[in-house]
Amino acid sequence: MNFAAQINSILAALILLTAFGLLVQRRIHGLLHLFAWQGVFLSISTAVVGYTAGAHHLYISSVLTLALKVILLPYILYVLIHRLQIHKDVETMLNVPTTMLIGIALVIFSYHLTSPIRELSTLVTRSTLAVALSTVMLGLLMMITRRNAVTQIIGFLAMENGLFFAATSATYGMPLVVELGVALDILIAAFIFGIFFFHIRTTFDSLDVEQMAKLKEED
Amino acid sequence: MMLLILLGVSLISAIILAFVGDKKYAAEINILGSTITFLAGLGLAIQVYAQGPIITGGKFFFVDAFNVYLTVLTSFVSMTTAVFSRGYMRREMEHGRIGHKRMRFYHAMFQLFIFAMLLALLTNNVGVLWIAMELATLSTVLLVSLYRTPTAIEAAWKYFILCGVGISQALFGTVLLYFAAEKVLGEGGEALLWTNLSQVSDKLEPTVLSLAFVFLMVGYGTKVGLVPLHNWLPDAHSEGPTPISAVLSGLLLNIALYALVRCKVLVDGATGTHRAGYIMMGFGLLSILVASFSLLRQKDIKRMFAYSSIEHMGIATFAFGLGGPIATFGALLHMLVHSLTKSAIFFTVGHASQMHGTQEMSRIRGLIKGNPLVGWGLMLGVMAIVGMPPFGVFTSEFLILTATIKDAPLLTPFFLIGLAVAFAALFRRVQPMVSGSVPVNQQAMKAAHLPVILHMLLVLILGIYMPDFLSKWFHAAVELLK
């Protein structure tokens, strides 16, 4: 295993670590920081893959990640939570150990699921595909276990990070037109959830999505 | 050229409407834009009919027999919906349910939504297909919450989160697909072009593609509204404005199924087995059964028809999964006639609920006496959707049933039970709504005649006579999807 591959494995480990951190962090500010750090690791890892593979369009992706996921999105979220005055909120959460254990199970499951592909791959980054899938799964778990609308969105964006990591680790990044399109979609999504937070807040007086349970099948 | 007009007009209309959207003639611009889009769609169809499949724009766009009829269908239904929406939304404004600002937003997003769907249909790039699907979701999220009631916001949030999560799974599937493809086709944009992929699909790594299909199935399956991924669908359909329910049900579900089927072709080519088909049959059959039994319990009229959409999407998915020429032909026809019928039903349902000021079925009565067009439109629409002859849905369901009896006889009873329960459930609800005398809470109103009549007429014609060009396309598409 060469040097670049080792760096990449470390970065993959850090991304996974931040994903676990997001899963159990209760303070909204802490979540934002973790999310921004995940973006940083993702951006560096993209650049490293780009350098080792000589795939120069990955530099563009790397800068794009830095701009979008480390600066712009955390900034938008930061402004939003201050406007909504929820920056000091501490979320009540059920059963941190259980959530962690489920998370670990998901990581093992991801490794199992991607094992046939890892053997096929010849890339320096192949061991990271499992980490990418784990990040997606952990984001999904976060969206299921958490009740706050902002937290759910951060989970959603963490999932997107995992997908992006999959794209760079399994292949040398998707074609540029696709990556730009995906970035555009995320940006539009950011505006939509921004608007949403205000709607939810004014209609329900809080951002707890638990209150939104009116639409059920009647018997 | 036609292609450029087709995509350009809806995008330009969206921008124009974003600026002038609260003026008086905004609805007319909306209709005009959709009509030009439809005419361009027809032009494109004629071109494809004359020349066969078209690849253009540096291989970025691809039109063949499979997507050309869906393109015409999409532009046609969006045109009629724009006509319907003019009167409907004006009345909503008069009743103070939405203001000028939201009207502007509504019109702009309506056109953007059409653009996203057409892009999804026409693109040759599997990655761009994903982007367009996501764009179609995003442009309709805030339309579902247009009324800003607590339930509308809840529905929109659910739609946003569930479809967002679902579609992310599809992106992962697309990444895996690209991973397999670049080994054969080399790096770069070429490796995600469907035309290239379909040529080398037998060389793609089967293990990767079967894993990719699971993710694609979950992802696009969420958007098709397949059970158990369907939770967002009834909420989004019942809480949004009715024109949006009509296009969501009639068009968006079709497009998602289109994306799924396109991917299935590649997976089938790679694995050489029928596994992807079995997965689709399972999801489809489960959707038929769960949705038809859920129909029995509904009290809200739009919610009920949303479940009916799940059922019909289940039928089409089941048929695509079954494969074989007859079932695939039936599925293609079913997408067409379901889309036409269901949007016509939603038009009449929109009028009916406006006349009574409620969507609760127990308070909607005497429609035929109150407004014959709405009453008969709903009655005939329901007769068509449950699969009574001579309407087109009968033909498609009959074809699918025949194929089921031949290829998967053990599943026939389940399929039939689903159809029978849906039949009974819908009739039980609709009969009292259309018949009887006019209740006190009913207000007279002018209904949009043209969309309903046009749609029902087409469904009737398709039930009796299959035009040459359509059967030619269907046969070509069947050949393609084999």
Interface residues (C-beta under 8 A of the other chain):
Chain A: A55 L113 T114 P116 I117 L120 S121 L133 V136 L140 M143 A149 Q152 F156 M159 E160 L163 A166 A167 A170 T171 Y172 M174 P175 L176 V177 V178 G181 V182 L184 D185 I188 A189 I192 F193 I195 F196 H199 I200 T203 F204 V209 M212 A213 K214 L215 E217 E218 D219
Chain B: N125 G127 V128 W130 I131 E134 L135 L138 V141 L142 S145 R148 T149 P150 T151 I153 E154 A155 A156 W157 K158 F160 I161 G164 V165 S168 L171 F172 T174 V175 L176 Y178 F179 E182 E187 G188 G189 A191 L192 E205 T207 V208 L211 D235 S238 E239 S294 R297 K299
